[in-house]
């Protein structure tokens, strides 16, 4: 059963993230979580974990891109001197 819950949660989180990206609704996952809570607390918890992990990964990737851009700009300035 745990495998089923995890796979359903992962797919639902993936689909929710796509809709969030297309619609700009940053908190849509909270609303979906509330719908799940009414039917299955186990699925709700797994889903929210999946969404939070994906959001955290996005945030970390944005940070890395920004940091790399800053480092490259600093190196370019240094090379130009």
N, C-alpha and C positions, 0 to 999 in steps of 0.2 A: 504493500500500500504506500509506503514511504516513497518508493520510486515513482509511482503514479503521481503523487502529490507534487514531488519535486519537478517532474517533467511538465506537468500542467502549469505549475507556477512559473517555470522558466519561459514557457511559450507565451503565457498571458503577459508576463512582464515585458518580453520582447515586443509583442504586439502593442502593448500600452505605450512603450517608449516611442514606437513609430508614430502612433497617433499624437502623442505629446509633441513630437518634432514637427509634424505637419500642421497641427492646430495651434501651437504656441501655448497650450494649457499646461503649465508647469506642475500643477498639483492634481492633474487628472488621476494619477495613481492612487491618491488618497480616496477619491470617490469610488474608484474600482475596489479598493480595499474595504470600504464600508459595505459595498454590495456583497463581497465575499464573506465578510464577518457575519452577516445575517444568515448565511447558509453553511459555512464551514470555517471554523476558527483555524484549523490546521492549514487549510489552503490559504487563508488570509495571511497567516504568519510567514509561510513559505514564499508567497507572492511578494509581500513587503520586503522581505530579505533580498529576494532577487532584484527588485527594483532599486533598493538602496545600494546594493553592490554595483549595479550598472551605473547609477548616478555618480557614485564615488569614483569609479573607474574613469568616467568621462571627465570629472573634475581633475583627477590626477593627470590625465593625458593633456588637458588644456594647460595645466601648470607646466608640464614638461615642454610643450611647444613654446610657451612664453619664455621659459628659462633658456631654451636653446636659441631662440631668436635674440634674446638679450646678450647671451654669450657671443653669438656670431657678430652682432653689432659692435660689441666691445672689441672683439678681435679685429674687425674691419677697421675700426678707428685707430687701433694700435698699429696695424699694418700701414695705414695711410700716413702715419707720422714719420 
